[in-house]
Amino acid sequence: MKKRIGISLLSLALTFSISTSASAGYQIQKGDTLGNIAWKYKMNFQDLRSLNPQITNINQLNIGQSVVVRTPNKANDIIDYARALETQTKYVYGADSTLAPYQADCSSWTKHIYAKFGIQLPRTSGEQAHTGTPIKFKDMQKGDLMFFANNGKTISHVGIYMGNGLWISNLNSAKSVEIFTIWGPWTQQKFMWAQRVI
């Protein structure tokens, strides 16, 4: 019984952590429009629209709704944009990178996200795993790319470290974009290394 309660409490803590700890971009205030948000952040309106595919009607913004903006903190902006794609991206293995962010596999998804912020990545996770500076698990920072291998040798997956023990990824056709804890069994078993590209 104690074991079951402990596991339930751990699950609850992880769920709470995943839903509350990531950065959230700009929060819509009463009277905001996308136009005045773009002006406030010195952004082009079309750029602001492209960073927020979750907003389907620009005339219907909700107070408290998150909007991805460009700030001096590129890592936070990358994470905010990745989170904005949680309900927008469908996982398609080997998807043409021109279809991202709406159809993408793990590496075309990361390639698309980083390109939005001026960082060019190669197409595949294997190539991305050798771009930038190698980073150990304990040294990861927000915006680092995380790499995984099913067989312990060949890189087969990439995700983005969000900070606070979380990472986000376009995982597979069953899950699409999802947030995970770095302490989960799959992550711990398959993780190889991270790369810093910011």
N, C-alpha and C positions, 0 to 999 in steps of 0.2 A: 504494500500500500504506500509506504514512504517513497519507494522508487517511482511509482506512478505519479504521485503528487509532485515530486522533484522534476520529472520530465515535463509535466504539464506547466509548471511554473517557468521552466526554461523556455518552452515553446512560446508562452505568453510574453516573456521578456524579449525574445528575439523578434516576435511579431511587432511589439511596441517599438523596439529599436528601429526596425526596418521602416515602419510607417512614419516615424517622427524625426529621425536624426539627420536626414539629408537636407542640403540647402534647397531653397525653394524659389529662387529668383525674386522678381518683383511681385508684390501682392496688390491686386486691383483695389483701388480706393473708390469711394463714392465720387462720381463725376468724371472718372478716368475714361479716356478713349485710347485706342491704339496710337492714334496720331500724337496725342500729348505725351504718351509714354515714350514714343520714338524721339520726340523733341527733347524730353527730359534727359534721355541717355545719349543724345547726339547720334541717333541711328537713322538710317534710311527706313522709311515705312515698309518697303518690300522686304528688306532684310529682317525687320521685326516679325513680319508675317511668316517668313520662311523658317524662322526659329520657333514658331508656335503653331505647328500643324494641328494641335489639339483644339485650337479655337476655330470652330467651323463657321460661326457667324460673328463678324467683327462688330456688329451693332448690338450684340447681346453678351456683354461682359458681366461676370458675377463678382460682387465684392468678396475679397479674400482669394479669388482665383489666382493661380500662379502664372506669371508670364516670364518667359526666358528673355533676358536682355544681355547686352554686352557690357561687361565691367572690366576694371583693371585686373581682376582675378580670373585668368583664363581657365584654370582647373575647375573652379566653381561653375563657370559658364558652360563648360563641357558636360559636367554632371547634370546641371539643370536641363540642358537640351536632351541628354540621354533619357532623363526621367520624363520629359515631355513626350517622348516617343513610346512610352510604355504601352499605350493603347493604340498606337498608330502603325507600328511595324509588325508585319507578318513574316515569320521565319520561312525562308525558301532557300534550301541548300544550293549553293553555286549561282545564286541570283546575279544577274548582270548588275554591276555597281551603279549603272545609270537609273535603276529602279529604286534605289535607296532614297529615303528611309522607309518607304511603304512596303517594299519587298526586299529582303536582305538576309544574308546569312551572318554569322558572327563577325567576320572580318570586313565584309562590305559595309556593315553597319558601323563599325568603329572607323573605317576609312571615311565614310560620309560625315560622321560627327566631327572628327578632328579637322577635316577639310573646311568645315564651316567656320573654324577658328584659325585658319591659316596654317595648319600643320598637315603636310602631305604624307600619307602612309602608303605602302605597297598594298596590293589587293588581298593577299592571302595571310592567314594567321602565321604560317611558317615564315613568311617574309617579314611580317611585322615584328616577329619575335627577335629579329636581329637589327631593328631600327632603334636608334637612341642609345641610352646607357643602361646596361643590365643592373637590376636592383634586387636585393634579397627580400624575402617575405617580411622580415622584421623592419625593413627600412622603407616600406612602401608609403607613398604620399598620394593625396588626392590627384586624380588625373593620370596616374601611372596605368599602363596597360598590363593586365595579368594574363599569363599564358599557361595552358593546360595540355596534358598528353594522356591519352587513354592507355598507352602501352609503356609509359615512363620514358619514352624516347622522342617520338615524333609529335611535334606540336599539332594539336587538332582543334584548339579552341582559344578564343581571346575574349576578355571582358575588361571593364574599367573599374579601377579601385575608387570608391567614393569617400574614403575616410571613415573613421568611427567603426571600423571592423566590417564594412559592407562593400559589396561590389555589385555592378549591374552588367547585364549581358543579354544579347539576343541569343538565347540558348539553343533551342531546337523547335521543331514544328509543333511539339506538344505544349510548349510553354511560351514561346516567343520572348518578349522582353520581360525580364524579372530581376528583382533585387535579392541578393543572397548574403548570408553571413560568411565571413572568411573562415569561420570555425566549423562550418558544416562538413560532414564526412566526405562528400564528393569533392569539395574544394580542397580539403586537406590531402586526399588521396591523389588527385590529378594535377595539383599545382606544380609548376616547374620553376618559373621565375617571373619577374616583372621587368618592364622596360620603361624608362622615363623619356618621354618625347616632347614634353613641354619645356 
